[in-house]
Amino acid sequence: MTEDLAAQLAIRRIVNDEFTSKHFPLRMGNTAPIAYGGMTLGLGLNAACATVPETHRMYSALGHFLGPAILDQKLHCKVFRVRDTRSFATRRIVLEISADFHVVETGMFMYSASPIGVYSSTEASPTVQSSTKALLTSRVITKRDMEISTTMFAAGTLFFENRLPPESMSAQNLNGLAKTAKTTQDQLELTTKSSGDCYRLKSTSEDPSDQIACLAFLTDGGLSFLPLAHQNMFLDDAGACSSLDFALRIFRPGIDLREWHLRERSTIAGGHGRTYSEGRLWDRHNNLVASMTQQSILRPKLALL
């Protein structure tokens, strides 16, 4: 396993518009022995980027998770060319992803929303390890909780530098593992709670395709179980929890994840066994650069029905 996410998400062209991953997919953020969805997204979008002109930049990717990828097989991607015009290109990847590209143009307006929460700066925020150790020292979590978190989210810390603003709910309850933790957002409605964290990619690759692949990997993280985490619950409290579909929107060309970015996640709606949540990403100049929305399955345990 490489510590370079761009290398981990690298693809090899088989013939024409067919590609295979150079590495086996990795597991993260799931109790089942299946591949992390962000791996699949990153590889698929990397393949799509390999088929468009260098003048075009991805602005949208839509798709469905039809089933999990397994860990002992490399992923195969076949790209279909749906549209090619002077300004736009659309690709359909046989991972059920539709990716749209657009030449870089001068816009009439330049604006973006700010985060819901107010967070400490990256420099003032502790690392994941320091934040977790502080929860252990204050007996908010157990050593077993810390071990579960470290193991389950190891891929994230392998590929990214990560800092947790103390105002973030996920920092205060360790993504829901600290089920008895008191947070500063306990009084808020579920849809107004937020979790923010800061990320910087360790990879040195500046290739636009690599950046898109790494963006997909990052923004896929934790949305399916976010409603659990914001209720001081974890994956073991649910009967089923996984993403059903996704929409990745990219608002600015030239994203460089080698610089620090703030990701904020919140949940929007839930009911009838499904949830809908969003993760937004800002650069250091407070520009909203990307948004990932997902609808997910979230079922109670059978004993709770």
C-alpha positions as CSV (number, residue, x, y, z in Angstrom):
1,M,0.0,0.0,0.0
2,T,1.3,3.4,-0.9
3,E,0.9,6.6,1.2
4,D,0.3,8.6,-2.0
5,L,-3.4,8.8,-2.6
6,A,-2.9,9.8,-6.3
7,A,-0.8,6.7,-6.8
8,Q,-3.3,4.5,-4.9
9,L,-6.0,5.8,-7.3
10,A,-3.9,5.4,-10.4
11,I,-5.4,3.6,-13.4
12,R,-3.9,1.6,-16.4
13,R,-5.4,1.8,-19.8
14,I,-6.3,-1.6,-21.2
15,V,-7.6,-0.6,-24.6
16,N,-9.2,2.6,-26.0
17,D,-11.6,3.8,-23.2
18,E,-11.2,0.8,-20.8
19,F,-9.1,1.0,-17.7
20,T,-8.2,-1.0,-14.6
21,S,-7.0,0.1,-11.3
22,K,-3.3,-0.4,-10.5
23,H,-4.0,-1.3,-6.9
24,F,-6.6,-3.2,-5.0
25,P,-9.2,-1.0,-3.3
26,L,-9.0,-0.2,0.4
27,R,-11.5,-0.5,3.2
28,M,-12.5,2.5,5.3
29,G,-15.5,3.6,7.4
30,N,-17.5,0.4,7.3
31,T,-17.8,-2.6,9.6
32,A,-18.2,-5.0,6.6
33,P,-15.1,-6.2,4.7
34,I,-15.9,-4.2,1.5
35,A,-14.1,-1.4,-0.3
36,Y,-14.5,2.2,0.6
37,G,-16.9,3.9,-1.8
38,G,-14.5,6.8,-2.3
39,M,-12.0,4.5,-3.8
40,T,-14.6,3.5,-6.5
41,L,-15.5,7.1,-7.2
42,G,-11.9,8.2,-7.4
43,L,-10.9,5.5,-9.8
44,G,-14.0,6.0,-12.0
45,L,-13.6,9.7,-12.3
46,N,-9.9,9.3,-13.0
47,A,-10.8,7.1,-15.9
48,A,-13.3,9.7,-17.2
49,C,-10.7,12.5,-16.9
50,A,-8.4,10.4,-19.1
51,T,-10.8,10.6,-22.0
52,V,-11.4,14.4,-22.3
53,P,-9.3,17.2,-23.7
54,E,-6.9,19.1,-21.3
55,T,-9.0,22.2,-21.8
56,H,-12.0,20.7,-20.0
57,R,-12.5,20.5,-16.3
58,M,-15.0,18.3,-14.4
59,Y,-17.9,20.2,-12.8
60,S,-20.4,17.4,-12.0
61,A,-20.4,13.7,-11.4
62,L,-23.6,11.7,-10.6
63,G,-24.1,8.1,-9.9
64,H,-25.5,5.2,-7.9
65,F,-23.9,2.6,-5.7
66,L,-25.4,-0.6,-7.0
67,G,-23.4,-2.9,-4.7
68,P,-20.1,-3.0,-2.8
69,A,-16.7,-3.6,-4.4
70,I,-14.6,-6.4,-2.9
71,L,-11.1,-6.0,-1.6
72,D,-9.2,-8.7,-3.5
73,Q,-10.1,-7.6,-7.0
74,K,-8.9,-4.6,-9.0
75,L,-11.6,-2.4,-10.4
76,H,-12.4,-2.3,-14.1
77,C,-13.8,0.9,-15.7
78,K,-15.3,1.3,-19.2
79,V,-16.0,4.9,-20.3
80,F,-18.6,5.8,-22.9
81,R,-18.4,9.1,-24.7
82,V,-21.9,10.6,-24.4
83,R,-21.3,14.2,-25.5
84,D,-18.4,16.1,-27.1
85,T,-18.8,19.8,-28.0
86,R,-16.5,22.8,-28.1
87,S,-17.4,23.7,-24.5
88,F,-18.8,20.5,-22.9
89,A,-18.0,16.8,-22.6
90,T,-20.0,14.1,-20.9
91,R,-18.8,10.6,-20.0
92,R,-20.7,7.6,-18.7
93,I,-18.5,5.2,-16.7
94,V,-19.6,1.6,-16.1
95,L,-19.6,2.1,-12.4
96,E,-22.8,4.0,-13.0
97,I,-21.2,7.4,-12.9
98,S,-22.0,10.2,-15.3
99,A,-19.3,12.8,-15.4
100,D,-19.6,16.3,-17.0
101,F,-16.8,18.6,-18.1
102,H,-16.7,22.2,-19.1
103,V,-14.1,24.5,-20.6
104,V,-12.9,27.2,-18.2
105,E,-14.9,30.4,-18.9
106,T,-15.2,33.9,-17.4
107,G,-18.4,34.1,-15.3
108,M,-20.7,37.0,-14.7
109,F,-20.6,36.4,-10.9
110,M,-18.3,34.9,-8.3
111,Y,-19.9,34.0,-4.9
112,S,-20.4,31.1,-2.5
113,A,-22.0,30.3,0.8
114,S,-20.1,30.2,4.1
115,P,-19.9,27.3,6.5
116,I,-22.8,26.7,8.9
117,G,-20.6,26.6,11.9
118,V,-17.8,28.9,13.1
119,Y,-14.5,26.9,13.4
120,S,-11.1,27.5,14.8
121,S,-8.3,28.0,12.2
122,T,-6.4,25.1,10.9
123,E,-3.3,26.2,12.9
124,A,-5.3,26.3,16.1
125,S,-7.0,23.0,15.6
126,P,-5.5,19.7,17.0
127,T,-4.5,16.7,14.9
128,V,-6.8,13.7,14.9
129,Q,-4.4,11.9,17.1
130,S,-4.3,14.7,19.7
131,S,-8.0,15.2,19.7
132,T,-8.7,11.5,20.2
133,K,-6.1,11.2,23.0
134,A,-7.7,14.2,24.7
135,L,-11.1,12.4,24.7
136,L,-9.4,9.3,26.1
137,T,-7.7,11.3,28.9
138,S,-10.9,13.0,29.9
139,R,-12.6,9.5,29.8
140,V,-15.2,10.6,27.2
141,I,-14.1,7.5,25.2
142,T,-12.5,4.2,26.1
143,K,-9.2,2.7,24.7
144,R,-11.4,0.3,22.7
145,D,-13.2,3.3,21.1
146,M,-9.9,4.9,20.2
147,E,-8.7,1.6,18.6
148,I,-11.9,1.2,16.6
149,S,-11.7,4.8,15.3
150,T,-8.0,4.5,14.4
151,T,-8.5,1.2,12.6
152,M,-11.7,2.1,10.7
153,F,-10.4,5.4,9.4
154,A,-6.8,4.5,8.9
155,A,-6.9,5.1,5.2
156,G,-7.9,8.7,5.7
157,T,-5.0,9.6,8.0
158,L,-2.7,7.6,5.7
159,F,-3.4,9.9,2.7
160,F,-4.3,13.2,4.3
161,E,-3.1,15.5,7.1
162,N,-6.2,16.1,9.2
163,R,-7.0,18.6,11.9
164,L,-10.2,18.7,13.9
165,P,-11.6,22.1,15.0
166,P,-12.8,21.7,18.6
167,E,-16.2,23.2,17.6
168,S,-16.9,20.3,15.3
169,M,-19.5,17.8,16.6
170,S,-17.5,14.8,15.2
171,A,-14.5,16.0,17.1
172,Q,-16.4,16.1,20.4
173,N,-18.0,12.7,20.1
174,L,-15.5,10.9,17.8
175,N,-17.9,10.4,15.0
176,G,-20.5,9.0,17.4
177,L,-18.3,6.4,19.1
178,A,-18.5,8.5,22.3
179,K,-22.1,7.8,22.8
180,T,-22.4,9.5,26.2
181,A,-20.4,12.6,25.2
182,K,-21.9,16.0,25.9
183,T,-21.4,18.3,22.9
184,T,-21.9,22.0,22.3
185,Q,-24.6,21.2,19.7
186,D,-26.8,18.9,21.7
187,Q,-29.5,21.5,21.9
188,L,-29.7,21.9,18.2
189,E,-32.1,20.3,15.7
190,L,-30.5,17.4,13.8
191,T,-30.5,19.4,10.5
192,T,-28.6,22.3,12.0
193,K,-25.8,20.3,13.6
194,S,-22.5,20.3,11.7
195,S,-19.1,18.7,11.7
196,G,-16.1,20.4,10.3
197,D,-12.6,19.1,9.7
198,C,-9.5,20.4,7.9
199,Y,-7.6,18.3,5.3
200,R,-4.4,18.6,3.3
201,L,-3.4,15.9,0.7
202,K,0.0,14.3,1.3
203,S,0.4,13.4,-2.4
204,T,2.6,15.8,-4.4
205,S,0.8,15.2,-7.6
206,E,-0.6,18.4,-9.2
207,D,-2.2,16.5,-12.1
208,P,-5.9,17.7,-12.5
209,S,-7.1,14.2,-12.9
210,D,-5.4,13.0,-9.8
211,Q,-6.8,16.0,-7.9
212,I,-10.4,15.1,-9.0
213,A,-9.9,11.4,-8.0
214,C,-8.6,12.5,-4.6
215,L,-11.5,15.0,-4.2
216,A,-14.0,12.2,-4.8
217,F,-12.2,10.0,-2.2
218,L,-12.3,12.8,0.4
219,T,-15.8,14.1,-0.1
220,D,-17.4,10.6,0.0
221,G,-16.3,10.1,3.6
222,G,-18.7,9.7,6.4
223,L,-22.0,11.0,4.8
224,S,-23.9,7.7,5.2
225,F,-23.5,7.5,8.9
226,L,-23.4,11.3,9.6
227,P,-27.0,11.2,11.0
228,L,-26.0,8.6,13.5
229,A,-22.9,10.5,14.5
230,H,-24.9,13.7,15.1
231,Q,-27.2,11.7,17.4
232,N,-24.3,10.2,19.4
233,M,-24.7,6.9,17.7
234,F,-22.4,4.7,15.6
235,L,-22.6,2.1,12.9
236,D,-23.2,-0.7,15.5
237,D,-26.5,1.1,16.3
238,A,-27.9,0.5,12.8
239,G,-29.1,-2.5,11.0
240,A,-27.9,-1.2,7.6
241,C,-26.1,2.0,6.7
242,S,-24.5,2.7,3.3
243,S,-24.7,5.2,0.4
244,L,-27.2,4.7,-2.4
245,D,-26.3,7.5,-4.8
246,F,-24.2,10.6,-5.0
247,A,-23.8,13.9,-6.7
248,L,-20.4,15.6,-6.7
249,R,-20.5,19.2,-7.8
250,I,-17.3,21.1,-8.5
251,F,-17.5,24.9,-8.5
252,R,-14.0,26.0,-9.2
253,P,-11.4,24.6,-11.7
254,G,-7.9,23.9,-10.5
255,I,-8.6,22.5,-7.0
256,D,-5.4,21.8,-5.2
257,L,-5.9,19.5,-2.2
258,R,-2.2,19.9,-1.4
259,E,-3.4,23.1,0.3
260,W,-5.5,23.1,3.4
261,H,-9.3,22.8,2.9
262,L,-12.2,22.9,5.3
263,R,-14.9,20.2,4.9
264,E,-18.2,20.6,6.7
265,R,-20.9,17.9,6.8
266,S,-24.6,18.2,7.7
267,T,-27.7,16.1,7.2
268,I,-30.7,17.5,5.4
269,A,-33.5,15.0,5.5
270,G,-34.3,11.5,6.7
271,G,-37.2,9.1,6.7
272,H,-38.6,5.8,5.3
273,G,-35.2,4.1,5.7
274,R,-33.2,6.7,3.9
275,T,-31.2,9.8,4.7
276,Y,-29.9,12.7,2.6
277,S,-26.7,14.5,3.7
278,E,-24.2,16.9,2.3
279,G,-20.5,17.6,2.6
280,R,-19.1,21.0,1.5
281,L,-15.4,21.9,0.9
282,W,-13.9,25.4,1.2
283,D,-10.4,26.5,0.3
284,R,-8.3,28.8,2.6
285,H,-9.8,31.9,1.0
286,N,-13.3,30.8,2.0
287,N,-14.3,29.9,-1.5
288,L,-16.7,27.0,-1.7
289,V,-15.0,24.7,-4.2
290,A,-17.1,21.5,-4.1
291,S,-20.2,19.8,-2.7
292,M,-21.0,16.1,-2.3
293,T,-24.6,15.1,-1.6
294,Q,-25.7,11.5,-1.0
295,Q,-28.9,9.6,-0.3
296,S,-28.2,6.6,1.9
297,I,-29.9,3.6,3.4
298,L,-30.3,3.7,7.2
299,R,-32.3,0.9,8.7
300,P,-32.8,0.2,12.4
301,K,-31.7,-3.1,13.9
302,L,-34.4,-5.8,13.6
303,A,-34.8,-5.9,17.3
304,L,-35.8,-2.2,17.3
305,L,-38.5,-2.6,14.6
